[in-house]
Amino acid sequence: MPEITSSTGSADQPTFIIGNWKMHGTRDALAQATAIGLGASRLNAGPTCRDAGPVPPARLKFVICPPATLLSEMARTLDAGMTRGERSPVALGAQDCHWAPEGPYTGDISAHMLADAGAEYVLIGHSERRSLHHENGPMIRANGVAAGAAGLIPIWCVGENSRGEGFGPGFGDSLGGGATISNQLAEALPANPALPLIIAYEPNWAIGTGVIPEGGEIAEMAALLRHAASQRCPVRPEDVLVLYGGSVRPENAGAILALQGINGVLVGGASLTAEKFLAIGAEAISPAR
Ligand code: PGA
């Protein structure tokens, strides 16, 4: 059996707090983005940093993935909330992209267009795209390759449909127990993906349900994904960043973010209000961790 290490991901990377707004939000919601921008600045320049002199590189990387219709205006709004022409500490992401740079694809949006609108990241292969839009492995791979070519950082989403599917007997004996997610990863990842390599482990049964895996399950899946990715791509396990997503709330974020090998969270419902989203970020730097 190949040894699965439980490395924690690259130490110089910030903790990612990524909000997936899904199909929620009109221009009224830009006020939430402004509040997230102000809160993110405060969290990244906490009292310990102020006392220590110059503010160190951001410890928390906030990313909002709004509906594509809001990207351009949100980019402007976030930067307008800063003083002295600084860039906002909040980056923007898109929720999906098409594999072609342009063409006769009614209703689709290319990675290049998303980058032009202000996105820096893009979710690739989210379970709702897989189940509701029938995105399969080859399509997901092509979308991720297009994202990288357009200068976006893909966030590769994987997750099993039902609890236990990823943890069959034998998970500890072979990679077979995590077959669903390692297969999804093998189908999706190109040989040379855009870096940093970010994978979001999102069990479908945890999305929007309020039920989350045990901490040990999440940590084991993170180790499995890190190992599987490093087998497939020229990247060291410790340089693979693994996020957890599925019913992340302020109440459970601290425990999730403290897990071995978890570099951040992908948040759906609780990212729609600044108060909850920032509370999740605050958990990442809480002294209790
Ligand atoms: P949730 O969604 O936090 O509402 O469960 C997460 C996701 O689908 O990315």
Residues whose N, C-alpha, C, O or C-beta is under 5 A from the ligand:
A	BS01	PGA	N20 A206 I207 G208 T209 G245 G246 S247 V248 L266 V267 G268 G269
